[in-house]
């Protein structure tokens, strides 16, 4: 049984365990295209070859909430941070797929 513990622990760790919060920055643009919401930010994180670009599918459960947060941050010039998976980047249009978005004062 002792030899099985490392395998069990590895199975418990989900891919989201490799996700991380980005640095903070402001949103410079927000747009939608072909079923995706895309933001360009001043965040310096650069996993897909173009710093500060993030997107998420409009079909995601939190897509409307994230768009609302992005638009609020854009119109009020508030800082944001996003969650993305840096170990297995999912790049489109030079941007990284984001799964969470937070707004800061």
Biopython code that builds the backbone (N, CA, C, O; Angstrom):
import numpy as np
from Bio.PDB.StructureBuilder import StructureBuilder

atoms = [
    (1, "UNK", "N", (0.816, -1.192, 0.000)),
    (1, "UNK", "CA", (0.000, 0.000, 0.000)),
    (1, "UNK", "C", (0.861, 1.259, 0.000)),
    (1, "UNK", "O", (0.489, 2.264, -0.606)),
    (2, "UNK", "N", (2.015, 1.213, 0.677)),
    (2, "UNK", "CA", (2.874, 2.396, 0.765)),
    (2, "UNK", "C", (3.360, 2.843, -0.605)),
    (2, "UNK", "O", (3.535, 4.040, -0.833)),
    (3, "UNK", "N", (3.579, 1.917, -1.510)),
    (3, "UNK", "CA", (4.071, 2.265, -2.846)),
    (3, "UNK", "C", (3.001, 2.976, -3.674)),
    (3, "UNK", "O", (3.329, 3.654, -4.647)),
    (4, "UNK", "N", (1.756, 2.835, -3.312)),
    (4, "UNK", "CA", (0.666, 3.459, -4.060)),
    (4, "UNK", "C", (0.451, 4.919, -3.674)),
    (4, "UNK", "O", (-0.168, 5.653, -4.445)),
    (5, "UNK", "N", (0.926, 5.368, -2.534)),
    (5, "UNK", "CA", (0.673, 6.739, -2.084)),
    (5, "UNK", "C", (1.179, 7.805, -3.050)),
    (5, "UNK", "O", (0.453, 8.764, -3.311)),
    (6, "UNK", "N", (2.393, 7.682, -3.595)),
    (6, "UNK", "CA", (2.828, 8.713, -4.548)),
    (6, "UNK", "C", (1.907, 8.808, -5.765)),
    (6, "UNK", "O", (1.639, 9.907, -6.251)),
    (7, "UNK", "N", (1.422, 7.671, -6.260)),
    (7, "UNK", "CA", (0.515, 7.676, -7.392)),
    (7, "UNK", "C", (-0.805, 8.329, -7.025)),
    (7, "UNK", "O", (-1.346, 9.116, -7.802)),
    (8, "UNK", "N", (-1.322, 8.014, -5.861)),
    (8, "UNK", "CA", (-2.580, 8.610, -5.413)),
    (8, "UNK", "C", (-2.430, 10.120, -5.274)),
    (8, "UNK", "O", (-3.321, 10.873, -5.670)),
    (9, "UNK", "N", (-1.325, 10.560, -4.721)),
    (9, "UNK", "CA", (-1.092, 12.002, -4.561)),
    (9, "UNK", "C", (-1.017, 12.679, -5.923)),
    (9, "UNK", "O", (-1.572, 13.764, -6.099)),
    (10, "UNK", "N", (-0.346, 12.067, -6.884)),
    (10, "UNK", "CA", (-0.258, 12.642, -8.222)),
    (10, "UNK", "C", (-1.621, 12.717, -8.895)),
    (10, "UNK", "O", (-1.901, 13.672, -9.620)),
    (11, "UNK", "N", (-2.463, 11.731, -8.665)),
    (11, "UNK", "CA", (-3.796, 11.747, -9.257)),
    (11, "UNK", "C", (-4.689, 12.815, -8.638)),
    (11, "UNK", "O", (-5.592, 13.336, -9.291)),
    (12, "UNK", "N", (-4.432, 13.133, -7.385)),
    (12, "UNK", "CA", (-5.239, 14.145, -6.698)),
    (12, "UNK", "C", (-4.913, 15.542, -7.204)),
    (12, "UNK", "O", (-5.791, 16.403, -7.261)),
    (13, "UNK", "N", (-3.658, 15.772, -7.572)),
    (13, "UNK", "CA", (-3.251, 17.093, -8.046)),
    (13, "UNK", "C", (-3.881, 17.326, -9.408)),
    (13, "UNK", "O", (-3.618, 16.585, -10.356)),
    (14, "UNK", "N", (-4.703, 18.344, -9.504)),
    (14, "UNK", "CA", (-5.384, 18.623, -10.761)),
    (14, "UNK", "C", (-4.556, 19.569, -11.614)),
    (14, "UNK", "O", (-3.629, 20.203, -11.111)),
    (15, "UNK", "N", (-4.878, 19.671, -12.904)),
    (15, "UNK", "CA", (-4.166, 20.618, -13.760)),
    (15, "UNK", "C", (-4.286, 22.056, -13.270)),
    (15, "UNK", "O", (-3.403, 22.872, -13.534)),
    (16, "UNK", "N", (-5.367, 22.379, -12.559)),
    (16, "UNK", "CA", (-5.523, 23.744, -12.064)),
    (16, "UNK", "C", (-4.496, 24.068, -10.977)),
    (16, "UNK", "O", (-4.309, 25.233, -10.626)),
    (17, "UNK", "N", (-3.837, 23.046, -10.450)),
    (17, "UNK", "CA", (-2.801, 23.295, -9.458)),
    (17, "UNK", "C", (-1.616, 24.030, -10.074)),
    (17, "UNK", "O", (-0.811, 24.620, -9.353)),
    (18, "UNK", "N", (-1.504, 24.002, -11.384)),
    (18, "UNK", "CA", (-0.413, 24.665, -12.067)),
    (18, "UNK", "C", (-0.805, 26.072, -12.528)),
    (18, "UNK", "O", (0.005, 26.775, -13.132)),
    (19, "UNK", "N", (-2.027, 26.475, -12.247)),
    (19, "UNK", "CA", (-2.476, 27.814, -12.606)),
    (19, "UNK", "C", (-1.888, 28.814, -11.623)),
    (19, "UNK", "O", (-1.620, 28.492, -10.465)),
    (20, "UNK", "N", (-1.694, 30.036, -12.111)),
    (20, "UNK", "CA", (-1.153, 31.057, -11.223)),
    (20, "UNK", "C", (-1.814, 32.395, -11.509)),
    (20, "UNK", "O", (-2.322, 32.637, -12.604)),
    (21, "UNK", "N", (-1.796, 33.255, -10.505)),
    (21, "UNK", "CA", (-2.276, 34.620, -10.678)),
    (21, "UNK", "C", (-1.178, 35.427, -11.348)),
    (21, "UNK", "O", (-0.001, 35.298, -11.013)),
    (22, "UNK", "N", (-1.574, 36.250, -12.285)),
    (22, "UNK", "CA", (-0.624, 37.124, -12.965)),
    (22, "UNK", "C", (-0.285, 38.299, -12.061)),
    (22, "UNK", "O", (-0.834, 38.448, -10.969)),
    (23, "UNK", "N", (0.626, 39.122, -12.541)),
    (23, "UNK", "CA", (0.849, 40.402, -11.888)),
    (23, "UNK", "C", (-0.366, 41.280, -12.127)),
    (23, "UNK", "O", (-1.311, 40.865, -12.798)),
    (24, "UNK", "N", (-0.349, 42.475, -11.592)),
    (24, "UNK", "CA", (-1.477, 43.386, -11.776)),
    (24, "UNK", "C", (-1.168, 44.413, -12.860)),
    (24, "UNK", "O", (-0.013, 44.774, -13.082)),
    (25, "UNK", "N", (-2.214, 44.871, -13.524)),
    (25, "UNK", "CA", (-2.082, 45.902, -14.540)),
    (25, "UNK", "C", (-3.445, 46.450, -14.891)),
    (25, "UNK", "O", (-4.465, 45.964, -14.404)),
    (26, "UNK", "N", (-3.461, 47.454, -15.727)),
    (26, "UNK", "CA", (-4.733, 48.030, -16.169)),
    (26, "UNK", "C", (-5.104, 47.471, -17.538)),
    (26, "UNK", "O", (-4.248, 47.003, -18.288)),
    (27, "UNK", "N", (-6.379, 47.528, -17.844)),
    (27, "UNK", "CA", (-6.873, 47.038, -19.134)),
    (27, "UNK", "C", (-6.821, 48.176, -20.143)),
    (27, "UNK", "O", (-7.316, 49.273, -19.884)),
    (28, "UNK", "N", (-6.218, 47.906, -21.293)),
    (28, "UNK", "CA", (-6.111, 48.903, -22.351)),
    (28, "UNK", "C", (-7.189, 48.754, -23.413)),
    (28, "UNK", "O", (-7.562, 49.732, -24.061)),
    (29, "UNK", "N", (-7.698, 47.521, -23.598)),
    (29, "UNK", "CA", (-8.799, 47.315, -24.544)),
    (29, "UNK", "C", (-9.540, 46.028, -24.200)),
    (29, "UNK", "O", (-8.980, 45.093, -23.628)),
    (30, "UNK", "N", (-10.818, 46.016, -24.569)),
    (30, "UNK", "CA", (-11.689, 44.859, -24.357)),
    (30, "UNK", "C", (-12.469, 44.658, -25.651)),
    (30, "UNK", "O", (-13.052, 45.604, -26.180)),
    (31, "UNK", "N", (-12.481, 43.442, -26.155)),
    (31, "UNK", "CA", (-13.308, 43.183, -27.321)),
    (31, "UNK", "C", (-13.703, 41.723, -27.387)),
    (31, "UNK", "O", (-13.133, 40.881, -26.693)),
    (32, "UNK", "N", (-14.691, 41.426, -28.233)),
    (32, "UNK", "CA", (-15.167, 40.060, -28.444)),
    (32, "UNK", "C", (-15.007, 39.718, -29.912)),
    (32, "UNK", "O", (-15.191, 40.568, -30.783)),
    (33, "UNK", "N", (-14.659, 38.450, -30.180)),
    (33, "UNK", "CA", (-14.454, 38.009, -31.552)),
    (33, "UNK", "C", (-14.661, 36.503, -31.639)),
    (33, "UNK", "O", (-14.014, 35.741, -30.921)),
    (34, "UNK", "N", (-15.552, 36.079, -32.509)),
    (34, "UNK", "CA", (-15.764, 34.648, -32.793)),
    (34, "UNK", "C", (-15.908, 33.778, -31.544)),
    (34, "UNK", "O", (-15.285, 32.721, -31.451)),
    (35, "UNK", "N", (-16.711, 34.209, -30.601)),
    (35, "UNK", "CA", (-16.963, 33.402, -29.408)),
    (35, "UNK", "C", (-15.937, 33.537, -28.306)),
    (35, "UNK", "O", (-15.869, 32.688, -27.417)),
    (36, "UNK", "N", (-15.133, 34.591, -28.346)),
    (36, "UNK", "CA", (-14.120, 34.831, -27.310)),
    (36, "UNK", "C", (-14.164, 36.282, -26.859)),
    (36, "UNK", "O", (-14.438, 37.180, -27.656)),
    (37, "UNK", "N", (-13.890, 36.509, -25.570)),
    (37, "UNK", "CA", (-13.662, 37.840, -25.033)),
    (37, "UNK", "C", (-12.149, 37.989, -24.894)),
    (37, "UNK", "O", (-11.479, 37.078, -24.407)),
    (38, "UNK", "N", (-11.614, 39.115, -25.313)),
    (38, "UNK", "CA", (-10.169, 39.337, -25.313)),
    (38, "UNK", "C", (-9.866, 40.656, -24.622)),
    (38, "UNK", "O", (-10.543, 41.659, -24.850)),
    (39, "UNK", "N", (-8.833, 40.644, -23.768)),
    (39, "UNK", "CA", (-8.394, 41.893, -23.147)),
    (39, "UNK", "C", (-6.896, 42.081, -23.395)),
    (39, "UNK", "O", (-6.113, 41.131, -23.387)),
    (40, "UNK", "N", (-6.538, 43.325, -23.613)),
    (40, "UNK", "CA", (-5.124, 43.710, -23.676)),
    (40, "UNK", "C", (-4.866, 44.537, -22.433)),
    (40, "UNK", "O", (-5.599, 45.483, -22.146)),
    (41, "UNK", "N", (-3.823, 44.181, -21.694)),
    (41, "UNK", "CA", (-3.542, 44.817, -20.414)),
    (41, "UNK", "C", (-2.090, 45.288, -20.357)),
    (41, "UNK", "O", (-1.306, 45.050, -21.276)),
    (42, "UNK", "N", (-1.755, 45.958, -19.266)),
    (42, "UNK", "CA", (-0.372, 46.346, -19.014)),
    (42, "UNK", "C", (0.349, 45.312, -18.152)),
    (42, "UNK", "O", (1.462, 45.561, -17.688)),
    (43, "UNK", "N", (-0.273, 44.157, -17.935)),
    (43, "UNK", "CA", (0.334, 43.072, -17.162)),
    (43, "UNK", "C", (1.559, 42.567, -17.921)),
    (43, "UNK", "O", (1.501, 42.368, -19.135)),
    (44, "UNK", "N", (2.655, 42.361, -17.217)),
    (44, "UNK", "CA", (3.906, 41.989, -17.886)),
    (44, "UNK", "C", (4.051, 40.489, -18.146)),
    (44, "UNK", "O", (4.984, 40.086, -18.840)),
    (45, "UNK", "N", (3.162, 39.653, -17.614)),
    (45, "UNK", "CA", (3.245, 38.202, -17.847)),
    (45, "UNK", "C", (3.182, 37.932, -19.358)),
    (45, "UNK", "O", (2.388, 38.539, -20.076)),
    (46, "UNK", "N", (4.040, 37.001, -19.826)),
    (46, "UNK", "CA", (4.214, 36.810, -21.256)),
    (46, "UNK", "C", (4.460, 35.342, -21.584)),
    (46, "UNK", "O", (5.588, 34.971, -21.909)),
    (47, "UNK", "N", (3.436, 34.500, -21.508)),
    (47, "UNK", "CA", (3.634, 33.083, -21.790)),
    (47, "UNK", "C", (3.368, 32.742, -23.249)),
    (47, "UNK", "O", (3.758, 31.668, -23.707)),
    (48, "UNK", "N", (2.716, 33.625, -23.983)),
    (48, "UNK", "CA", (2.344, 33.319, -25.370)),
    (48, "UNK", "C", (3.024, 34.242, -26.380)),
    (48, "UNK", "O", (2.604, 34.312, -27.535)),
    (49, "UNK", "N", (4.050, 34.937, -25.960)),
    (49, "UNK", "CA", (4.796, 35.757, -26.897)),
    (49, "UNK", "C", (4.347, 37.203, -26.976)),
    (49, "UNK", "O", (4.954, 37.992, -27.700)),
    (50, "UNK", "N", (3.313, 37.570, -26.259)),
    (50, "UNK", "CA", (2.831, 38.945, -26.283)),
    (50, "UNK", "C", (2.296, 39.292, -24.887)),
    (50, "UNK", "O", (1.201, 38.872, -24.515)),
    (51, "UNK", "N", (3.060, 40.043, -24.140)),
    (51, "UNK", "CA", (2.725, 40.344, -22.740)),
    (51, "UNK", "C", (1.367, 41.030, -22.615)),
    (51, "UNK", "O", (0.999, 41.884, -23.421)),
    (52, "UNK", "N", (0.641, 40.628, -21.582)),
    (52, "UNK", "CA", (-0.588, 41.316, -21.205)),
    (52, "UNK", "C", (-1.828, 40.992, -22.003)),
    (52, "UNK", "O", (-2.851, 41.654, -21.826)),
    (53, "UNK", "N", (-1.781, 40.008, -22.868)),
    (53, "UNK", "CA", (-2.964, 39.652, -23.658)),
    (53, "UNK", "C", (-3.579, 38.376, -23.084)),
    (53, "UNK", "O", (-2.890, 37.381, -22.859)),
    (54, "UNK", "N", (-4.891, 38.432, -22.856)),
    (54, "UNK", "CA", (-5.610, 37.294, -22.285)),
    (54, "UNK", "C", (-6.962, 37.157, -22.963)),
    (54, "UNK", "O", (-7.502, 38.136, -23.479)),
    (55, "UNK", "N", (-7.512, 35.945, -22.965)),
    (55, "UNK", "CA", (-8.827, 35.707, -23.554)),
    (55, "UNK", "C", (-9.543, 34.618, -22.771)),
    (55, "UNK", "O", (-8.933, 33.905, -21.975)),
    (56, "UNK", "N", (-10.844, 34.498, -23.006)),
    (56, "UNK", "CA", (-11.618, 33.380, -22.483)),
    (56, "UNK", "C", (-12.819, 33.172, -23.397)),
    (56, "UNK", "O", (-13.340, 34.135, -23.960)),
    (57, "UNK", "N", (-13.267, 31.925, -23.554)),
    (57, "UNK", "CA", (-14.413, 31.627, -24.412)),
    (57, "UNK", "C", (-15.708, 32.196, -23.827)),
    (57, "UNK", "O", (-15.902, 32.196, -22.612)),
    (58, "UNK", "N", (-16.582, 32.675, -24.697)),
    (58, "UNK", "CA", (-17.876, 33.191, -24.234)),
    (58, "UNK", "C", (-18.745, 32.076, -23.674)),
    (58, "UNK", "O", (-19.730, 32.349, -22.988)),
    (59, "UNK", "N", (-18.396, 30.820, -23.955)),
    (59, "UNK", "CA", (-19.161, 29.680, -23.450)),
    (59, "UNK", "C", (-18.775, 29.285, -22.025)),
    (59, "UNK", "O", (-19.467, 28.471, -21.414)),
    (60, "UNK", "N", (-17.686, 29.840, -21.477)),
    (60, "UNK", "CA", (-17.295, 29.536, -20.095)),
    (60, "UNK", "C", (-18.397, 29.959, -19.130)),
    (60, "UNK", "O", (-19.113, 30.931, -19.374)),
    (61, "UNK", "N", (-18.523, 29.222, -18.037)),
    (61, "UNK", "CA", (-19.550, 29.532, -17.036)),
    (61, "UNK", "C", (-19.427, 30.956, -16.501)),
    (61, "UNK", "O", (-20.436, 31.615, -16.252)),
    (62, "UNK", "N", (-18.202, 31.430, -16.324)),
    (62, "UNK", "CA", (-17.976, 32.757, -15.762)),
    (62, "UNK", "C", (-17.715, 33.831, -16.818)),
    (62, "UNK", "O", (-17.289, 34.934, -16.474)),
    (63, "UNK", "N", (-17.959, 33.537, -18.084)),
    (63, "UNK", "CA", (-17.616, 34.468, -19.167)),
    (63, "UNK", "C", (-18.286, 35.829, -19.002)),
    (63, "UNK", "O", (-17.638, 36.862, -19.174)),
    (64, "UNK", "N", (-19.563, 35.840, -18.674)),
    (64, "UNK", "CA", (-20.278, 37.120, -18.527)),
    (64, "UNK", "C", (-19.773, 37.894, -17.322)),
    (64, "UNK", "O", (-19.633, 39.115, -17.377)),
    (65, "UNK", "N", (-19.498, 37.183, -16.231)),
    (65, "UNK", "CA", (-18.979, 37.850, -15.037)),
    (65, "UNK", "C", (-17.602, 38.444, -15.300)),
    (65, "UNK", "O", (-17.316, 39.571, -14.896)),
    (66, "UNK", "N", (-16.750, 37.680, -15.978)),
    (66, "UNK", "CA", (-15.407, 38.164, -16.276)),
    (66, "UNK", "C", (-15.458, 39.356, -17.226)),
    (66, "UNK", "O", (-14.673, 40.294, -17.085)),
    (67, "UNK", "N", (-16.378, 39.325, -18.198)),
    (67, "UNK", "CA", (-16.526, 40.463, -19.107)),
    (67, "UNK", "C", (-16.991, 41.694, -18.343)),
    (67, "UNK", "O", (-16.510, 42.800, -18.591)),
    (68, "UNK", "N", (-17.916, 41.510, -17.423)),
    (68, "UNK", "CA", (-18.393, 42.618, -16.602)),
    (68, "UNK", "C", (-17.265, 43.227, -15.774)),
    (68, "UNK", "O", (-17.135, 44.448, -15.691)),
    (69, "UNK", "N", (-16.453, 42.370, -15.165)),
    (69, "UNK", "CA", (-15.301, 42.845, -14.384)),
    (69, "UNK", "C", (-14.318, 43.577, -15.291)),
    (69, "UNK", "O", (-13.802, 44.635, -14.928)),
    (70, "UNK", "N", (-14.056, 43.012, -16.477)),
    (70, "UNK", "CA", (-13.118, 43.640, -17.415)),
    (70, "UNK", "C", (-13.614, 45.012, -17.855)),
    (70, "UNK", "O", (-12.835, 45.964, -17.905)),
    (71, "UNK", "N", (-14.892, 45.122, -18.172)),
    (71, "UNK", "CA", (-15.442, 46.406, -18.617)),
    (71, "UNK", "C", (-15.439, 47.432, -17.489)),
    (71, "UNK", "O", (-15.163, 48.611, -17.714)),
    (72, "UNK", "N", (-15.745, 46.982, -16.281)),
    (72, "UNK", "CA", (-15.711, 47.886, -15.129)),
    (72, "UNK", "C", (-14.295, 48.381, -14.884)),
    (72, "UNK", "O", (-14.080, 49.575, -14.673)),
    (73, "UNK", "N", (-13.334, 47.475, -14.909)),
    (73, "UNK", "CA", (-11.934, 47.857, -14.705)),
    (73, "UNK", "C", (-11.463, 48.795, -15.805)),
    (73, "UNK", "O", (-10.727, 49.744, -15.536)),
    (74, "UNK", "N", (-11.878, 48.541, -17.039)),
    (74, "UNK", "CA", (-11.480, 49.379, -18.168)),
    (74, "UNK", "C", (-12.030, 50.799, -18.027)),
    (74, "UNK", "O", (-11.296, 51.772, -18.199)),
    (75, "UNK", "N", (-13.315, 50.913, -17.715)),
    (75, "UNK", "CA", (-13.935, 52.246, -17.649)),
    (75, "UNK", "C", (-13.533, 53.030, -16.415)),
    (75, "UNK", "O", (-13.630, 54.257, -16.412)),
    (76, "UNK", "N", (-13.082, 52.349, -15.360)),
    (76, "UNK", "CA", (-12.688, 53.042, -14.126)),
    (76, "UNK", "C", (-11.175, 53.078, -13.930)),
    (76, "UNK", "O", (-10.695, 53.614, -12.932)),
    (77, "UNK", "N", (-10.423, 52.516, -14.868)),
    (77, "UNK", "CA", (-8.947, 52.461, -14.806)),
    (77, "UNK", "C", (-8.436, 51.752, -13.553)),
    (77, "UNK", "O", (-7.403, 52.127, -12.998)),
    (78, "UNK", "N", (-9.157, 50.735, -13.116)),
    (78, "UNK", "CA", (-8.724, 49.926, -11.974)),
    (78, "UNK", "C", (-7.775, 48.830, -12.439)),
    (78, "UNK", "O", (-7.793, 48.434, -13.605)),
    (79, "UNK", "N", (-6.951, 48.347, -11.527)),
    (79, "UNK", "CA", (-6.013, 47.271, -11.819)),
    (79, "UNK", "C", (-6.721, 45.919, -11.779)),
    (79, "UNK", "O", (-7.676, 45.726, -11.027)),
    (80, "UNK", "N", (-6.239, 44.990, -12.600)),
    (80, "UNK", "CA", (-6.768, 43.629, -12.631)),
    (80, "UNK", "C", (-5.622, 42.635, -12.540)),
    (80, "UNK", "O", (-4.457, 42.972, -12.751)),
    (81, "UNK", "N", (-5.984, 41.415, -12.224)),
    (81, "UNK", "CA", (-5.073, 40.283, -12.254)),
    (81, "UNK", "C", (-5.868, 39.109, -12.801)),
    (81, "UNK", "O", (-7.070, 39.009, -12.556)),
    (82, "UNK", "N", (-5.211, 38.215, -13.543)),
    (82, "UNK", "CA", (-5.889, 37.065, -14.133)),
    (82, "UNK", "C", (-5.206, 35.772, -13.699)),
    (82, "UNK", "O", (-4.056, 35.779, -13.262)),
    (83, "UNK", "N", (-5.925, 34.675, -13.826)),
    (83, "UNK", "CA", (-5.355, 33.348, -13.579)),
    (83, "UNK", "C", (-5.203, 32.664, -14.927)),
    (83, "UNK", "O", (-6.114, 32.683, -15.755)),
    (84, "UNK", "N", (-4.041, 32.059, -15.136)),
    (84, "UNK", "CA", (-3.785, 31.289, -16.345)),
    (84, "UNK", "C", (-2.845, 30.142, -15.996)),
    (84, "UNK", "O", (-2.238, 30.136, -14.925)),
    (85, "UNK", "N", (-2.726, 29.176, -16.896)),
    (85, "UNK", "CA", (-1.869, 28.018, -16.663)),
    (85, "UNK", "C", (-0.552, 28.221, -17.395)),
    (85, "UNK", "O", (-0.494, 28.094, -18.618)),
    (86, "UNK", "N", (0.501, 28.535, -16.659)),
    (86, "UNK", "CA", (1.782, 28.829, -17.292)),
    (86, "UNK", "C", (2.536, 27.574, -17.732)),
    (86, "UNK", "O", (3.446, 27.666, -18.556)),
    (87, "UNK", "N", (2.176, 26.405, -17.198)),
    (87, "UNK", "CA", (2.902, 25.190, -17.567)),
    (87, "UNK", "C", (2.422, 24.614, -18.895)),
    (87, "UNK", "O", (3.200, 23.986, -19.613)),
    (88, "UNK", "N", (1.162, 24.817, -19.224)),
    (88, "UNK", "CA", (0.635, 24.378, -20.522)),
    (88, "UNK", "C", (-0.168, 25.523, -21.132)),
    (88, "UNK", "O", (-1.398, 25.514, -21.077)),
    (89, "UNK", "N", (0.511, 26.500, -21.707)),
    (89, "UNK", "CA", (-0.188, 27.666, -22.272)),
    (89, "UNK", "C", (-1.197, 27.274, -23.340)),
    (89, "UNK", "O", (-0.961, 26.358, -24.128)),
    (90, "UNK", "N", (-2.310, 27.968, -23.357)),
    (90, "UNK", "CA", (-3.356, 27.787, -24.360)),
    (90, "UNK", "C", (-3.471, 29.123, -25.082)),
    (90, "UNK", "O", (-4.266, 29.979, -24.693)),
    (91, "UNK", "N", (-2.685, 29.297, -26.125)),
    (91, "UNK", "CA", (-2.522, 30.600, -26.775)),
    (91, "UNK", "C", (-3.428, 30.766, -27.998)),
    (91, "UNK", "O", (-3.596, 29.845, -28.797)),
    (92, "UNK", "N", (-4.002, 31.954, -28.121)),
    (92, "UNK", "CA", (-4.730, 32.389, -29.314)),
    (92, "UNK", "C", (-4.432, 33.870, -29.486)),
    (92, "UNK", "O", (-4.427, 34.621, -28.511)),
    (93, "UNK", "N", (-4.189, 34.288, -30.699)),
    (93, "UNK", "CA", (-3.946, 35.696, -31.016)),
    (93, "UNK", "C", (-2.830, 36.298, -30.165)),
    (93, "UNK", "O", (-2.863, 37.491, -29.867)),
    (94, "UNK", "N", (-1.859, 35.505, -29.777)),
    (94, "UNK", "CA", (-0.757, 35.987, -28.955)),
    (94, "UNK", "C", (-1.123, 36.154, -27.494)),
    (94, "UNK", "O", (-0.323, 36.673, -26.715)),
    (95, "UNK", "N", (-2.334, 35.719, -27.100)),
    (95, "UNK", "CA", (-2.792, 35.857, -25.722)),
    (95, "UNK", "C", (-2.975, 34.515, -25.042)),
    (95, "UNK", "O", (-3.082, 33.482, -25.702)),
    (96, "UNK", "N", (-3.011, 34.537, -23.740)),
    (96, "UNK", "CA", (-3.138, 33.350, -22.904)),
    (96, "UNK", "C", (-4.574, 33.197, -22.420)),
    (96, "UNK", "O", (-5.221, 34.185, -22.073)),
    (97, "UNK", "N", (-5.080, 31.956, -22.394)),
    (97, "UNK", "CA", (-6.425, 31.695, -21.878)),
    (97, "UNK", "C", (-6.453, 31.977, -20.381)),
    (97, "UNK", "O", (-5.608, 31.494, -19.628)),
    (98, "UNK", "N", (-7.429, 32.760, -19.967)),
    (98, "UNK", "CA", (-7.610, 33.114, -18.567)),
    (98, "UNK", "C", (-8.829, 32.388, -18.016)),
    (98, "UNK", "O", (-9.818, 32.192, -18.722)),
    (99, "UNK", "N", (-8.751, 31.990, -16.745)),
    (99, "UNK", "CA", (-9.884, 31.305, -16.122)),
    (99, "UNK", "C", (-10.517, 32.107, -14.993)),
    (99, "UNK", "O", (-11.632, 31.806, -14.569)),
    (100, "UNK", "N", (-9.810, 33.134, -14.500)),
    (100, "UNK", "CA", (-10.316, 33.972, -13.425)),
    (100, "UNK", "C", (-9.858, 35.407, -13.683)),
    (100, "UNK", "O", (-8.821, 35.636, -14.304)),
    (101, "UNK", "N", (-10.636, 36.359, -13.204)),
    (101, "UNK", "CA", (-10.281, 37.763, -13.341)),
    (101, "UNK", "C", (-10.671, 38.472, -12.044)),
    (101, "UNK", "O", (-11.788, 38.308, -11.552)),
    (102, "UNK", "N", (-9.751, 39.256, -11.498)),
    (102, "UNK", "CA", (-10.015, 40.014, -10.260)),
    (102, "UNK", "C", (-9.734, 41.486, -10.513)),
    (102, "UNK", "O", (-8.847, 41.836, -11.292)),
    (103, "UNK", "N", (-10.489, 42.337, -9.854)),
    (103, "UNK", "CA", (-10.323, 43.785, -9.980)),
    (103, "UNK", "C", (-9.860, 44.338, -8.632)),
    (103, "UNK", "O", (-10.296, 43.866, -7.582)),
    (104, "UNK", "N", (-8.978, 45.336, -8.662)),
    (104, "UNK", "CA", (-8.411, 45.902, -7.441)),
    (104, "UNK", "C", (-8.637, 47.405, -7.392)),
    (104, "UNK", "O", (-8.784, 48.064, -8.421)),
    (105, "UNK", "N", (-8.661, 47.923, -6.189)),
    (105, "UNK", "CA", (-8.852, 49.340, -5.967)),
    (105, "UNK", "C", (-7.686, 50.146, -6.453)),
    (105, "UNK", "O", (-7.692, 51.371, -6.338)),
]
sb = StructureBuilder()
sb.init_structure("model")
sb.init_model(0)
sb.init_chain("A")
sb.init_seg("    ")
for serial, (resi, resn, name, xyz) in enumerate(atoms, 1):
    if name == "N":
        sb.init_residue(resn, " ", resi, " ")
    sb.init_atom(name, np.array(xyz, "f"), 0.0, 1.0, " ", f" {name:<3s}", serial, name[0])
structure = sb.get_structure()
